[in-house]
Amino acid sequence: MEKVQIEWGDLARTEAIESDIFEKASKILEFAPTATRLHVNLKVINSIQSAGVPTQGVLMELRLPNNQDVRTEKEGNDLYRTIKDAQQAILTQVRAKKEQRLV
């Protein structure tokens, strides 16, 4: 997907994670067809080697026309769940922008 850019940060790239991101991204881009880019940044916040629960972060930025960009940042110990939470937050923001234009 040329509209989707993934930055892996200090996370190891896997086909399963990449596939999950592209699946979520396709739903976002379908809902926001005027978007020019979806930027996904993954990072380890608290690694397995450190004390506490291993935690990853997901930052998503959706580029929209007329500087109407939306972004969200989520953290969690289940990367797939965190990606889904970020997707839902982006969709909620896009939905709100669509409703604002209708008012």
PyMOL commands that set and color helices and strands:
alter all, ss='L'
color gray80, all
select helices_A, chain A and resi 15-31+65-67+79-102
alter helices_A, ss='H'
color red, helices_A
select strands_A, chain A and resi 4-7+37-46+55-63+70-76
alter strands_A, ss='S'
color yellow, strands_A
deselect
rebuild
show_as cartoon
